[in-house]
């Protein structure tokens, strides 16, 4: 099962992460404290402070705005990697760090853009814990499993309830949307709608907790036939965050929930390049919408 996300984390944090493996992504969202000197994100082999560290990711404001990468083996720090592309962290500002594990290295992105790679110095399967500490506030830690690391093209954090946002591509075909959120305590349903240039709903994704079903449909001048079949039991819980990944290709909308494929909704509207907006109705707290 996909590991649930962590919200509003108290630091320092050391938590078990069910291992690292090719295709696994850990994403940390937070804000740099105004007086921060440094912070670190460690992938390590145990809970103890003296555990070996496979990846030490360490932005340092007090050393000229650099990001140190390193590892610790048998209690000894290894060689530092200090070459830093454009420093992406600012005091008092939000950030996002994503770490993808592949067979050869960790690929690290900052604020949606590739930052650096760090070649494995110890087996990735030895990693068991994540540790975060230093001068930041952490709002969200997400654990995802994907076939590849998506180059994020545009993001929107904490959109207003019921908001409609434009799709930042001329054609959404061969692109994806990544939606992170959580149900409101008193709500029983919400919807994610893809709209065409006339405002008609070309894909309606509608989790219904009272019916324990995820309804799919389209409204192109009237509602069409509903699709309700799920591969397994209803895969959502009110007290747990959710991550929807919706990939659009020539066939339709391929939907994953928390990294697990759920269903395909075949296109009922064409041409696909007239799909222009995404709408999330009230009923859920939406933390982030990513287009890539």
C-alpha positions, -999 to 999 in steps of 0.1 A, spaced: 0 0 0 11 36 -6 23 52 25 0 80 37 13 116 35 24 135 66 8 169 73 20 198 94 51 180 106 69 188 139 107 189 135 130 172 140 112 144 122 125 108 119 100 84 104 99 49 88 93 51 51 89 15 40 121 15 20 134 31 -12 132 15 -46 134 26 -82 104 47 -91 97 59 -55 93 96 -49 94 115 -17 82 151 -18 86 176 10 67 209 10 75 236 35 85 272 42 120 284 51 121 302 84 131 339 82 163 334 103 173 299 90 209 291 86 204 256 71 182 225 70 186 189 59 167 161 44 183 127 51 175 92 37 191 69 63 194 33 73 178 35 108 161 56 134 192 65 155 211 97 151 243 78 142 226 57 115 243 56 81 230 81 56 225 73 19 216 109 10 222 140 30 206 170 12 216 202 31 209 237 19 231 262 37 223 299 38 252 307 62 279 294 37 270 315 7 238 298 -4 250 264 -13 234 229 -12 257 202 2 251 166 -8 268 138 10 265 103 26 277 88 59 290 52 59 301 33 91 298 66 110 322 85 86 311 113 64 321 107 28 331 133 1 308 164 -1 293 175 -34 289 213 -33 285 224 -69 251 241 -68 229 252 -97 209 284 -91 200 284 -54 163 280 -52 156 286 -15 146 320 0 140 330 36 103 332 44 92 315 11 76 282 3 96 254 -14 91 219 -27 119 193 -28 112 160 -46 136 130 -45 132 102 -70 151 70 -65 162 52 -97 186 23 -102 217 45 -104 211 76 -84 186 100 -66 172 126 -89 164 158 -69 141 186 -81 134 219 -63 102 238 -70 92 216 -99 126 218 -117 154 193 -119 182 204 -95 209 178 -91 215 141 -92 233 121 -65 248 87 -74 241 58 -50 270 53 -26 252 25 -8 223 2 -18 190 21 -20 173 -9 -4 192 -3 28 173 30 34 145 26 60 140 61 75 135 98 65 149 125 88 142 162 84 156 189 106 167 225 107 152 260 100 121 251 81 84 245 87 71 214 69 35 213 58 34 181 38 56 150 31 42 128 3 53 93 -6 45 83 -42 54 55 -66 56 64 -103 70 48 -134 90 79 -141 98 113 -126 75 138 -143 90 172 -153 65 195 -136 56 224 -158 31 244 -137 18 242 -102 -9 259 -80 -7 256 -43 -38 258 -20 -63 269 -47 -96 285 -35 -125 260 -29 -145 255 -61 -120 273 -82 -115 268 -120 -79 270 -133 -67 271 -169 -47 242 -183 -12 255 -191 -8 236 -224 -22 242 -259 -32 206 -259 -36 185 -227 -30 152 -247 1 135 -234 2 156 -203 -9 148 -167 -25 165 -137 -14 157 -101 -39 167 -74 -31 164 -37 -59 170 -11 -80 157 17 -118 155 23 -134 181 45 -148 164 77 -185 171 70 -184 165 32 -195 133 15 -184 140 -20 -165 163 -43 -157 164 -80 -128 170 -104 -140 183 -137 -123 188 -170 -140 215 -190 -139 224 -227 -138 259 -242 -176 261 -239 -176 252 -202 -190 218 -207 -178 189 -185 -159 164 -207 -147 143 -177 -164 143 -143 -145 124 -115 -168 122 -85 -157 104 -53 -189 97 -32 -182 85 4 -218 79 12 -220 54 -17 -184 43 -15 -179 47 -52 -161 70 -77 -185 80 -104 -172 90 -139 -193 108 -164 -195 137 -188 -221 165 -193 -221 176 -229 -255 192 -228 -269 165 -205 -254 138 -183 -243 107 -200 -242 71 -186 -223 68 -153 -193 45 -149 -189 32 -114 -169 -1 -115 -138 -2 -93 -110 -28 -94 -112 -32 -56 -130 -18 -26 -135 20 -23 -99 32 -20 -104 65 -1 -108 74 36 -119 107 50 -91 110 75 -63 103 49 -49 126 22 -53 116 -14 -32 120 -45 -49 117 -79 -28 114 -110 -47 118 -142 -28 111 -175 -44 121 -208 -36 103 -240 -54 97 -273 -76 70 -257 -88 88 -226 -81 98 -190 -60 72 -171 -65 77 -133 -43 66 -105 -51 71 -68 -22 72 -43 0 56 -70 -24 27 -78 -41 25 -112 -79 27 -109 -96 31 -142 -96 45 -177 -123 70 -188 -125 69 -226 -129 103 -244 -165 113 -250 -155 147 -264 -131 156 -292 -109 173 -303 -89 170 -271 -71 203 -277 -104 221 -268 -101 208 -232 -91 241 -215 -98 241 -177 -98 221 -146 -123 226 -118 -124 211 -83 -157 216 -65 -160 223 -28 -160 193 -5 -122 188 -3 -92 207 9 -69 209 -21 -32 214 -12 -17 214 -46 -25 210 -83 5 201 -106 4 201 -144 32 183 -162 
